[in-house]
Amino acid sequence: MRAEIISVGTELLLGQIVDTNAAYLAKALSTAGISVYRRATVGDNMERLVAALTVAVAENDIVITIGGLGPTMDDITRDGVAVAMGDRLVPNDEIAENLSKFFADRGIPMTESNLRQALVPVHGRAIDNPNGTAPGLLFEKDDKIAICLPGPPNEFIPMVDSFVTPFLLARTDNKGTIRSRILRVIGMGESSVEQIVKDLMQDDNPTVAPYAKIGEVHLRITARHDTAELAEELVEERAALVRARLGRLIYGEDNQTLEQAVVSLLMDNGSTVAVAESCTGGLLAKRITDIPGSSRVFPAGLVCYSNSAKEDLAGVNSSTIEKHGAVSHEVATELALGVRKRFTTTYGIGITGIAGPDGGTEVKPVGLVFVALADNNGCKVERAHLLGSRSIVRTRAVQTALNMLRLSLLTQRH
Amino acid sequence: MRAEIISVGTELLLGQIVDTNAAYLAKALSTAGISVYRRATVGDNMERLVAALTVAVAENDIVITIGGLGPTMDDITRDGVAVAMGDRLVPNDEIAENLSKFFADRGIPMTESNLRQALVPVHGRAIDNPNGTAPGLLFEKDDKIAICLPGPPNEFIPMVDSFVTPFLLARTDNKGTIRSRILRVIGMGESSVEQIVKDLMQDDNPTVAPYAKIGEVHLRITARHDTAELAEELVEERAALVRARLGRLIYGEDNQTLEQAVVSLLMDNGSTVAVAESCTGGLLAKRITDIPGSSRVFPAGLVCYSNSAKEDLAGVNSSTIEKHGAVSHEVATELALGVRKRFTTTYGIGITGIAGPDGGTEVKPVGLVFVALADNNGCKVERAHLLGSRSIVRTRAVQTALNMLRLSLLTQRH
């Protein structure tokens, strides 16, 4: 089964809203084993909508439209799909009555145009929309299926879950189901990761594809098979090969974030961490406390933005700052040691650097960051020259800090 | 001038990521007066990519692709566009040298595949990418233009701003230009804002439309006219009417964030602020220090996650915590007063609350947050019951804190 998604709305072509619906539907379809070969977005223009729909109907088994089912004149989807499917729309008395009742109950006058929402295809039917006045539409004609869904996400998403997915699963017998997994890699760039798994990227099924993220790389493994279980097995086999090669470079899978991985390692080890941040300004503490339950492993963080705060809060020596500058190996070390001592935690982290866009010099350019990790064996410092905007430098610095902590926790564990 | 946007990436068809880039580009094009009639999304499959590109090149003056320019084998865009444009790719020595230097500087081995990023069209050139190794590509042949941009948003967005928009503005005569502005509102919900500007929302040109964001509302004003200047005038007229009605509820315009507004008010007033955060765990400090130059107004932040950190760092009395609980009006007050005193700042902010998903009780439910603002007149506390996930509660709490500070700064100024 092959499908195309068509989003309808001039506001999408003008970029006034981001099409989160299409991504949601695409995910639901791929999970149901339906291949989406193409997505298209067209404006509220009948000629161009019908052109896109006609091609889509010809080339696919299923076409699903998003939006354009409202009561107003620029809501043209139902008419456009009827033309492309060679079908006609007729009024449905039951829907018309429900609409009248809806408006009467709320004391709102119903206009003539509202009754357009009571039109249904001759070869098809309405799809229940519990959260709005516009029902969806199902067209079934000449072995082709078209489904029209309304655009507001609070109406659209429940209809995907309650109608589209079960309806299509019943039609596909689960044949050709797709499963995928993401292995999340940190500490190595995209092209080096690719070198390691290059031979595994040659196959069509399962596929292995790398995606560069800020401060990490995601490897997506996707497999297709007759059933979900078989597809899952294929994914798992391939994931096992990748895991064997990348080892500790992989910190997590699917939606697991680096901070989740770190907080669960801290909990497993019964360890705690406190942080003293300069250039990251609270981002490291924020990432750690994003995780529910992090209070068990994280008592406190210090945002030592000024030099005197570094001295006052983390006990950095003023002579160290004078001699080496606030952005230095030595200050990072004293921040980490100081915050660890102050909160008697297993680990202390210190970060100092130049996030930019200003404040760089030839010797200490924008993006220069020192990250220190202190534990009962002493203190380890990484010096990095990070590339990108202020926000990216800060994110990469935090990635570095969390990964240093993760690797130490993994070593401690054994 | 007519354009099509083609997003390339199997991850988009699988719904694994939301295509925010396409919306950003669509907005930039419409602002430049270029009509986008269609957007399409295809996977990492050469045959289908070339098919989509060939139609797009035939039907439009400009085709812009997003993604698929990385160094790996599944990055097929540059080859696909060359085929569709009837052009060839040749290695560019300067880019190859820069790439080698990039890797050498960082002590990372360069792989053969990285050199694919040094290929440029015979009829065209590379487009500078300051934030990544993949340059963009410009093809110009037979009155058709194709532009290829990399997919990572941190590379893509600056290239749209610095290259695509100026390049295309130079090619068009700015006929039928659209201009829009966003007025950013805080401290009132979407439907109440709508009530105030409802009559202004009736017109077709300019349009006024509200968008609910987390902890704020954006009002978008869009106007279309023959020239950019005339469109801008229409927007400005309407914006003046809205401003007159909403007054201080508007904190900023367009891309100005709440933290930017607050940091510039602090700078203008010669004021400073220090913060003591419990449930927001560093998010407030992070938001303030997102702004370049914030070190002039923000010496330090305390993330007092544990009770003892509240006592040790911000001088909260243990008896206050015992008597009223850590989430209380009284503890928020002592946090704000304590941090202000400790860093001798103009303002001190204290936040304590229950971010969830666990830890709520009947009396103190998840979402209960106290935000305190201390200044030389004493301390003001807001109690809020915030709705949403952990992350949304934290964001709304920070919005509340920043807005309290903003309103106080506005009052001080006069």
Contacts between the chains, C-beta under 8 A, distances in Angstrom:
chain1	res1	chain2	res2	distance
A	12	B	23	7.4
A	12	B	26	7.3
A	12	B	39	7.3
A	13	B	26	5.7
A	13	B	30	7.5
A	13	B	36	4.6
A	13	B	37	7.3
A	13	B	38	7.6
A	13	B	39	6.6
A	14	B	26	6.1
A	14	B	27	6.5
A	14	B	30	4.6
A	14	B	36	7.6
A	14	B	178	7.3
A	15	B	22	7.5
A	15	B	23	4.3
A	15	B	24	6.3
A	15	B	25	6.9
A	15	B	26	3.2
A	15	B	27	3.0
A	15	B	28	7.3
A	15	B	29	7.7
A	15	B	30	6.4
A	16	B	23	7.8
A	16	B	27	6.9
A	16	B	209	7.9
A	16	B	220	6.8
A	16	B	222	7.8
A	17	B	23	6.9
A	17	B	211	8.0
A	18	B	18	6.2
A	18	B	19	7.4
A	18	B	20	5.2
A	18	B	23	4.4
A	19	B	18	7.4
A	19	B	19	6.5
A	19	B	22	7.6
A	19	B	23	7.0
A	20	B	18	5.2
A	22	B	15	7.6
A	22	B	19	7.6
A	22	B	41	7.8
A	23	B	12	7.4
A	23	B	15	4.4
A	23	B	16	7.8
A	23	B	17	6.9
A	23	B	18	4.4
A	23	B	19	7.0
A	24	B	15	6.3
A	25	B	15	6.9
A	26	B	12	7.3
A	26	B	13	5.7
A	26	B	14	6.1
A	26	B	15	3.2
A	27	B	14	6.5
A	27	B	15	3.0
A	27	B	16	6.9
A	28	B	15	7.3
A	29	B	15	7.6
A	30	B	13	7.5
A	30	B	14	4.6
A	30	B	15	6.5
A	36	B	13	4.7
A	36	B	14	7.6
A	37	B	13	7.3
A	37	B	42	7.5
A	37	B	43	7.0
A	37	B	48	6.1
A	38	B	13	7.6
A	38	B	40	6.5
A	38	B	41	6.8
A	38	B	42	5.8
A	38	B	48	7.0
A	38	B	52	7.1
A	39	B	12	7.3
A	39	B	13	6.6
A	39	B	40	6.8
A	39	B	41	3.8
A	40	B	38	6.5
A	40	B	39	6.8
A	40	B	40	5.1
A	40	B	41	7.5
A	41	B	22	7.8
A	41	B	38	6.8
A	41	B	39	3.9
A	41	B	40	7.5
A	42	B	37	7.4
A	42	B	38	5.7
A	43	B	37	6.9
A	45	B	37	8.0
A	48	B	37	6.1
A	48	B	38	7.0
A	52	B	38	7.1
A	178	B	14	7.5
A	180	B	14	6.7
A	180	B	16	7.6
A	182	B	16	7.7
A	189	B	108	6.1
A	190	B	70	6.6
A	190	B	71	7.0
A	190	B	72	6.9
A	191	B	71	4.8
A	191	B	72	7.0
A	191	B	110	7.9
A	191	B	111	5.0
A	191	B	113	6.1
A	191	B	114	5.5
A	192	B	108	7.0
A	192	B	109	7.0
A	192	B	111	7.3
A	194	B	71	7.4
A	194	B	72	4.9
A	194	B	73	7.9
A	194	B	111	7.5
A	194	B	113	6.9
A	195	B	111	5.6
A	198	B	73	7.8
A	201	B	72	7.5
A	201	B	73	6.1
A	201	B	74	7.1
A	207	B	10	7.7
A	209	B	10	6.9
A	209	B	11	7.7
A	209	B	44	7.0
A	209	B	72	7.7
A	209	B	74	5.2
A	210	B	70	7.9
A	210	B	72	5.8
A	211	B	11	6.6
A	212	B	70	6.6
A	212	B	152	6.2
A	213	B	152	7.9
A	214	B	152	7.8
A	214	B	154	6.7
A	220	B	11	6.6
A	220	B	16	7.1
A	222	B	10	7.5
A	222	B	14	7.2
A	275	B	303	8.0
A	277	B	282	7.9
A	280	B	286	7.8
A	280	B	289	7.9
A	281	B	285	5.5
A	281	B	286	5.6
A	281	B	288	7.2
A	281	B	289	2.7
A	281	B	290	7.5
A	281	B	294	7.6
A	281	B	301	7.5
A	282	B	277	7.9
A	282	B	282	3.5
A	282	B	283	7.0
A	282	B	284	7.3
A	282	B	285	3.1
A	282	B	286	4.0
A	282	B	289	6.4
A	282	B	301	5.5
A	282	B	303	6.8
A	283	B	282	7.0
A	283	B	286	4.6
A	283	B	289	8.0
A	284	B	282	7.3
A	285	B	281	5.5
A	285	B	282	3.1
A	285	B	285	7.6
A	285	B	286	7.9
A	285	B	303	4.3
A	286	B	280	7.8
A	286	B	281	5.6
A	286	B	282	4.0
A	286	B	283	4.6
A	286	B	285	7.9
A	286	B	286	4.9
A	288	B	281	7.2
A	289	B	280	7.9
A	289	B	281	2.7
A	289	B	282	6.4
A	289	B	283	8.0
A	289	B	303	7.2
A	289	B	305	6.5
A	290	B	281	7.5
A	290	B	390	7.5
A	290	B	391	6.7
A	290	B	394	7.9
A	292	B	356	7.3
A	292	B	357	5.7
A	292	B	358	6.4
A	292	B	390	6.0
A	293	B	358	7.4
A	294	B	281	7.6
A	294	B	305	7.7
A	295	B	305	5.4
A	295	B	306	6.8
A	298	B	305	5.6
A	299	B	305	5.8
A	299	B	306	3.9
A	299	B	308	7.0
A	299	B	309	5.3
A	300	B	302	7.4
A	300	B	303	5.7
A	300	B	304	6.0
A	300	B	305	5.6
A	300	B	306	6.2
A	300	B	309	3.6
A	300	B	312	7.9
A	300	B	313	6.5
A	301	B	281	7.5
A	301	B	282	5.5
A	301	B	302	7.8
A	301	B	303	3.4
A	301	B	305	7.3
A	302	B	300	7.4
A	302	B	301	7.8
A	302	B	302	6.6
A	302	B	303	7.2
A	302	B	313	7.7
A	303	B	275	8.0
A	303	B	282	6.8
A	303	B	285	4.4
A	303	B	289	7.3
A	303	B	300	5.7
A	303	B	301	3.4
A	303	B	302	7.2
A	303	B	303	7.1
A	304	B	300	6.0
A	305	B	289	6.5
A	305	B	294	7.7
A	305	B	295	5.4
A	305	B	298	5.6
A	305	B	299	5.8
A	305	B	300	5.6
A	305	B	301	7.3
A	306	B	295	6.8
A	306	B	299	3.9
A	306	B	300	6.2
A	308	B	299	7.0
A	309	B	299	5.3
A	309	B	300	3.6
A	309	B	343	7.0
A	312	B	300	7.9
A	312	B	342	7.8
A	313	B	300	6.5
A	313	B	302	7.7
A	313	B	313	7.6
A	342	B	312	7.8
A	343	B	309	7.0
A	356	B	292	7.3
A	357	B	292	5.7
A	358	B	292	6.4
A	358	B	293	7.5
A	385	B	106	7.2
A	387	B	131	7.1
A	388	B	131	5.5
A	388	B	154	6.1
A	389	B	131	7.0
A	389	B	154	6.5
A	390	B	290	7.4
A	390	B	292	6.0
A	391	B	290	6.6
A	392	B	131	7.4
A	392	B	154	5.6
A	394	B	290	7.9
